[in-house]
Amino acid sequence: MGITNLEYQTFLQILQEELVPAMGCTEPIALAYCAALARKNLGYLPNKVLIEVSGNILKNVKSVVVPNTNGQKGIEAAVAAGLLYGKPELVLQVISEVTEEEKNALPAYMENTEFVVETCKSDEVLDIRITAYNDDASAKVRIARSHSFVTLIEKNNEVIYEHALLEEKRAEQLDRKCLSVEKIIDFANMVHIDDVKDTLQRQIDFNSAIAKEGLKNPYGANVGKVLLNHYGNDVSIRARAMAAAGSDARMSGCELPVIINSGSGNQGMTASLPVIEYAKELSVSDEILYRALVVSNLITIHLKTGIGRLSAYCGVVSAGAGAASGIAYLHGGGYDAIAHTIVNALATVSGMICDGAKPSCAGKIASAVEAGLLGYRMYLDGQQFYGGDGIISKGVENTIENIGRLGSDGMKETDEEIIRIMLNC
């Protein structure tokens, strides 16, 4: 098929936009970032805060530990941390540079500040609006569609910044639709390594570090350790364990950053860590590992494009298929191997729900990676699921389109019911 120069540059830009660092689960960190911007524009530490969020923000913040808060969970903790010591110039690492004195001051600030949390009616699945008050002064900041996309800043009810780029942001997402499995493989084969080396080496370094931390210390339900303790040390187990251990640590407040994919640290770790583990086992060159990571990351992004940033459809299903695609590439697999791996994986675990960020995400990651590996092994044995088997259509791109419909449209009511259930737990 070949890649045009425009497509080449677009694929590079997609990787650079998507593979960025974040400390902590991206939804509470987006809240902290929004809050830090509100305080900066207010000019004072607020004594009252109105927090308006979409249902998916509620879902993804409720049960996850916010880093650098001494173990606190929830919307108020994330916002208070951003207000008290957030540095907005650090974006999704907004609360990464904190002193012990600042952390210790958080409980008193939360106790003495009025926090009002409301759900907002919005066409955006990801929507955050924070209005900070100090006596008669106020500042409002809105982030929508993606975790760091600021669309509005008001001070004392006057608009001082309005980014009329929601439509442009939609156009940016349309750029992802130039992706296809065939073109991704062509790009991975031809990309100049110097064009992607820094981006991918940072992903290797950051995500490997937090996975090792998850195996070393007790976090969450210790899913990574459970896998190694009971299933052995085969590379397929290590691949699942490393990805799960990274999530164990991250969901329980580990203060190490990760490189995200499609707005999610769990997806970023799932798309990368199994591939890194297989590369070690196979003793491949750094160049081959980088090319395999190009495959795994772009396949993950391709699968997520139709679903959207947040959904009732668990994003690690896409990342597990992406990781298995990268592993197939490491073994010398081309289009047929990768396309069959994706379809087989999606036929197996599509429909796994996203019920917010929390320790059980590590278990879902382990299942998604295993489904991806099963999909690849089926291909090796000449086995496959066929078009007409449930939501599977003939042709990998048709199946990916079906999954996008399922995640973005078909599971809307499921998402609403999940949120209702979670709010009553």
VENNORHU-V491244 format. One record per pair of residues at least 4 apart in sequence whose ideal C-beta (glycine too) atoms are under 8 Angstrom apart, sorted by the first residue. I is the first residue (numbers start at 0). GAP is how many residues later the second one is. If there is no record, write none. Layout:
# VENNORHU-V491244
i=<I	I>
gap=<GAP	GAP>
This chain:
# VENNORHU-V491244
i=<0	0	0	1	2	2	2	2	2	2	2	3	4	5	6	6	6	6	7	7	7	7	8	9	9	9	10	10	10	10	10	10	10	11	11	11	11	12	12	13	13	13	13	13	13	14	14	14	14	14	14	15	16	17	17	17	17	17	17	18	18	18	18	18	18	18	18	18	19	19	19	20	20	20	20	20	20	20	20	21	21	21	21	21	21	21	21	21	21	22	22	22	22	22	22	22	22	22	22	23	23	23	23	23	23	23	23	23	23	23	24	24	24	24	24	24	24	24	24	25	25	25	25	25	25	25	26	26	26	26	26	26	26	26	26	27	27	27	27	27	27	27	27	27	28	28	28	28	28	28	28	29	29	29	29	29	29	29	29	30	30	30	30	30	30	30	30	30	30	30	31	31	31	31	31	31	31	31	31	32	32	32	32	32	32	32	32	32	32	33	33	33	33	33	33	33	33	33	33	34	34	34	34	34	34	34	34	34	34	34	34	35	35	35	35	35	35	35	35	36	36	36	36	36	37	37	37	37	37	37	37	37	37	37	38	38	38	38	38	38	38	38	39	40	40	40	40	40	41	41	41	41	41	41	41	41	42	42	43	43	44	44	44	44	45	45	45	45	45	46	46	46	46	46	46	47	47	47	47	47	47	48	48	48	48	48	48	48	48	48	48	49	49	49	49	49	49	50	50	50	50	50	50	50	50	50	50	51	51	51	51	51	51	51	51	52	52	52	52	52	52	52	52	52	52	52	53	53	53	53	53	53	53	53	53	54	54	54	54	54	55	55	55	55	55	55	55	56	56	56	56	56	57	57	57	57	57	57	58	58	58	58	58	58	58	59	59	59	59	60	60	60	60	60	60	61	61	61	61	61	61	62	62	62	62	62	63	63	63	63	63	64	64	64	64	64	64	64	65	65	65	65	65	65	65	65	66	66	66	66	66	67	67	67	67	67	67	68	68	68	68	68	68	68	69	69	69	70	71	71	72	73	74	74	74	75	75	75	75	76	76	76	77	78	78	78	79	79	79	79	79	79	80	80	80	80	80	81	81	81	82	82	82	83	83	83	83	84	84	84	84	84	85	85	86	86	86	87	89	89	89	90	91	91	91	92	92	95	95	97	97	98	99	100	101	104	105	106	107	108	109	119	119	121	121	123	123	124	124	124	124	125	125	125	125	125	125	125	125	126	126	126	126	127	127	127	128	128	128	128	129	129	129	130	130	130	131	131	131	132	132	133	136	136	137	137	137	137	138	138	138	138	139	139	139	139	140	140	140	140	141	141	141	141	142	142	142	142	142	143	143	143	144	144	144	144	144	144	145	145	145	146	146	148	148	148	149	149	150	150	150	150	151	151	151	151	152	152	152	152	153	153	153	154	163	164	165	166	167	168	169	170	172	172	175	175	175	176	177	178	178	178	178	178	178	179	179	179	180	180	180	180	180	180	180	180	180	180	181	181	182	183	183	183	183	183	183	184	184	184	184	184	184	185	186	186	186	187	187	187	187	187	187	188	190	190	190	190	191	192	192	192	192	195	195	195	196	196	197	198	199	199	199	199	199	200	200	201	201	202	202	202	202	202	202	203	203	203	203	203	204	205	205	205	205	205	206	206	206	206	206	206	206	206	206	207	207	207	207	208	208	209	209	209	209	209	209	209	209	209	210	210	210	210	210	210	210	210	210	211	211	212	212	212	212	212	212	213	213	213	213	213	213	213	213	213	213	214	214	214	214	214	214	216	217	218	218	218	218	218	218	218	219	219	219	219	219	219	219	220	220	220	220	220	220	221	221	222	222	222	222	222	222	222	222	222	222	222	223	223	223	223	223	223	223	223	223	224	224	224	224	225	226	226	226	226	226	226	227	227	227	227	227	230	231	232	232	233	234	234	234	234	235	235	235	236	237	237	237	238	238	238	238	238	238	238	238	238	239	239	239	239	239	239	240	240	241	241	241	241	241	242	242	242	242	242	242	242	242	242	243	243	243	243	243	244	244	245	245	245	245	246	246	246	246	246	246	246	247	247	247	248	248	249	249	249	249	249	249	250	250	250	250	250	250	251	257	257	257	258	258	258	259	259	259	259	260	260	260	260	260	260	260	260	260	260	261	261	261	261	261	261	261	261	262	262	262	263	263	263	264	265	265	265	265	265	265	265	266	266	266	266	266	266	266	267	267	268	268	269	269	269	269	269	269	269	269	269	269	270	270	270	270	270	270	270	270	270	271	271	271	271	271	272	272	273	273	273	273	273	273	273	273	274	274	274	274	274	274	274	274	274	275	275	275	276	277	277	277	277	278	278	278	278	278	281	281	283	283	283	283	284	285	286	287	287	288	288	289	290	290	291	291	291	291	291	292	292	293	294	294	294	294	294	294	295	295	295	295	295	295	295	296	296	297	297	298	298	298	298	298	298	298	299	299	299	299	299	299	300	301	302	302	302	302	302	302	302	302	303	303	303	303	304	305	305	305	305	305	305	305	306	306	306	306	306	306	306	306	307	307	309	310	310	310	310	310	310	311	311	311	311	311	311	311	311	312	312	312	312	312	312	312	312	312	312	313	313	313	313	313	314	314	315	315	315	315	315	315	316	316	316	316	316	316	316	316	317	317	318	318	318	319	319	319	319	319	319	319	319	319	319	320	320	320	320	320	320	320	320	320	321	321	322	322	322	323	323	323	323	323	323	323	323	323	323	324	324	324	324	324	325	326	326	326	326	327	327	327	327	327	327	328	328	330	332	332	332	332	332	333	334	335	335	336	336	336	337	338	338	339	339	339	339	339	339	340	340	340	340	340	341	341	341	341	341	342	342	342	342	342	342	342	343	343	343	343	343	343	343	343	343	344	344	344	344	344	344	345	345	345	345	345	346	346	346	346	346	346	346	347	347	347	348	348	348	349	349	349	350	351	351	351	352	352	352	353	353	354	354	354	355	355	356	359	360	361	362	363	364	365	366	367	368	369	370	371	372	373	374	375	376	377	377	378	378	384	384	385	385	386	386	386	386	386	386	387	387	387	390	390	390	390	391	391	392	392	392	392	393	394	395	396	397	398	399	400	401	402	403	404	404	405	405	406	407	409	410	411	412	413	414	415	416	417	418	419	420>
gap=<181	182	185	184	4	5	8	180	183	184	187	4	4	4	4	171	176	180	4	179	182	183	4	4	165	168	4	168	172	173	176	180	287	4	179	183	184	4	162	4	161	162	165	284	287	4	181	184	279	282	283	183	155	242	243	244	245	279	283	180	181	183	184	240	241	242	249	278	72	239	240	71	72	181	185	236	237	238	239	4	7	70	71	125	235	236	237	238	243	6	44	69	70	72	73	232	233	234	235	4	5	40	42	43	44	71	226	229	231	241	4	35	36	39	41	225	226	240	332	4	66	121	234	237	238	239	4	29	30	33	34	37	120	283	330	4	32	33	36	38	47	49	50	329	4	49	63	64	65	66	118	4	27	62	96	98	113	117	118	4	20	22	26	30	44	47	48	51	97	99	4	34	46	47	49	50	54	62	63	4	49	53	55	58	59	61	110	114	115	4	45	48	94	95	96	107	108	109	116	4	14	43	44	45	46	47	48	51	95	97	106	4	46	47	50	51	52	58	59	4	51	104	113	116	4	8	11	45	92	93	94	101	102	103	5	6	7	43	44	47	93	100	48	98	100	112	114	119	4	90	91	92	95	96	97	113	94	96	90	93	38	39	64	89	37	67	86	87	88	65	66	67	86	87	88	65	66	68	84	85	86	30	34	64	65	66	67	81	82	83	84	66	68	79	80	81	83	24	25	28	64	65	66	67	77	78	79	66	67	68	75	76	77	78	79	4	5	8	22	64	65	66	67	74	75	76	4	65	66	68	70	71	72	73	74	4	64	360	361	364	4	69	70	254	255	359	363	4	18	69	70	71	4	17	61	361	364	365	295	296	297	356	359	360	363	4	250	296	297	12	13	14	17	295	296	11	12	13	294	296	360	10	293	294	295	359	9	187	292	293	294	4	6	7	8	186	187	188	6	7	8	11	12	15	29	187	28	29	186	187	188	13	27	28	30	35	187	8	9	12	26	34	37	184	33	34	36	182	5	34	4	4	4	40	42	4	34	39	41	4	29	33	4	4	36	51	4	26	29	30	33	35	4	5	14	17	25	4	12	13	26	30	49	18	21	22	25	10	13	14	17	18	8	9	7	8	10	6	4	6	7	57	55	56	168	4	164	159	161	4	5	4	4	4	4	4	4	4	4	4	5	7	9	5	22	20	21	183	184	185	186	17	18	19	20	21	137	183	184	15	16	17	18	14	15	16	11	12	13	23	10	11	12	7	8	9	6	7	8	4	5	4	18	19	16	17	18	19	14	15	16	17	12	13	14	15	9	11	12	13	8	9	10	11	4	5	6	7	8	5	7	22	4	6	21	24	25	164	23	117	163	116	162	14	16	20	11	13	11	12	14	15	7	9	10	11	6	7	8	9	4	5	6	5	4	4	4	4	4	4	4	4	4	132	125	126	129	128	5	4	5	119	122	123	126	4	122	217	4	118	121	154	157	158	161	215	216	219	4	153	4	4	110	111	114	115	118	4	110	144	149	150	153	4	4	107	111	103	104	106	107	110	141	102	4	5	100	103	4	4	94	97	98	4	94	98	4	93	4	4	4	90	93	94	97	4	89	4	57	4	56	65	69	90	94	4	68	72	85	89	4	4	50	51	52	53	4	39	51	52	61	62	65	66	69	4	34	65	68	4	47	4	36	39	40	44	46	47	48	59	4	13	31	32	34	35	38	58	62	4	33	4	6	32	36	41	43	5	10	30	31	32	33	34	35	36	40	9	10	13	26	27	30	32	4	26	29	30	32	33	35	140	27	28	29	31	32	139	142	5	27	138	139	141	142	4	26	4	18	21	22	24	25	136	139	140	142	143	4	17	18	19	20	21	22	24	138	4	16	20	23	4	4	10	13	14	17	139	4	5	9	10	13	6	5	4	5	4	4	42	43	46	4	134	137	4	4	39	43	4	34	35	38	39	84	88	130	134	4	34	125	126	129	130	4	125	4	31	32	34	35	4	26	27	30	31	80	122	123	126	4	118	119	121	122	4	117	4	12	23	27	4	19	22	23	114	115	118	4	111	114	5	7	4	6	8	15	16	19	15	106	107	108	110	111	107	7	10	11	6	9	13	4	5	7	8	6	7	10	11	36	39	40	43	58	61	5	38	39	42	47	53	56	57	4	46	47	4	51	55	4	4	49	50	53	91	95	99	4	33	37	48	49	51	52	4	51	4	96	4	30	46	49	50	52	53	95	98	99	4	22	25	26	29	48	51	52	55	4	21	24	25	51	4	50	4	49	50	52	53	95	98	99	4	14	17	18	21	48	51	52	55	4	13	17	4	4	48	49	52	5	9	10	13	51	48	49	4	5	8	46	4	4	4	4	42	4	41	4	4	38	4	34	35	37	38	4	33	4	4	27	30	31	34	43	4	26	27	29	30	31	33	4	25	4	24	4	22	23	26	27	39	43	4	18	19	21	22	23	4	98	4	15	18	19	39	43	97	100	4	5	11	14	99	94	95	97	98	99	101	102	4	6	8	11	96	97	100	101	99	100	44	4	43	96	97	100	104	41	42	95	99	100	102	103	106	4	37	38	39	40	41	90	93	94	98	38	39	40	50	54	4	39	4	36	45	48	49	52	4	28	29	32	33	35	51	54	4	85	4	46	49	4	25	29	45	47	48	49	50	51	52	4	20	21	24	25	47	50	51	54	4	50	4	46	49	4	17	18	21	45	47	48	49	51	52	4	13	16	17	47	4	4	45	46	49	5	9	10	13	48	51	4	9	6	4	5	8	43	46	4	4	4	43	4	39	42	4	4	57	4	35	38	39	44	56	4	31	34	35	38	4	33	54	57	58	4	32	41	42	49	53	56	4	30	31	32	34	35	39	40	41	4	23	26	27	29	30	4	46	53	54	57	28	38	42	43	44	45	52	23	26	27	18	19	22	41	53	56	55	12	15	16	58	61	65	61	64	63	66	67	62	66	4	4	4	4	4	4	4	4	4	4	4	4	4	4	4	4	4	4	4	5	6	4	5	4	7	6	8	5	6	7	8	11	12	4	5	6	8	11	12	15	7	10	5	6	8	9	4	4	4	4	4	4	4	4	4	4	4	4	5	4	5	4	4	4	4	4	4	4	4	4	4	4	4	4	4>
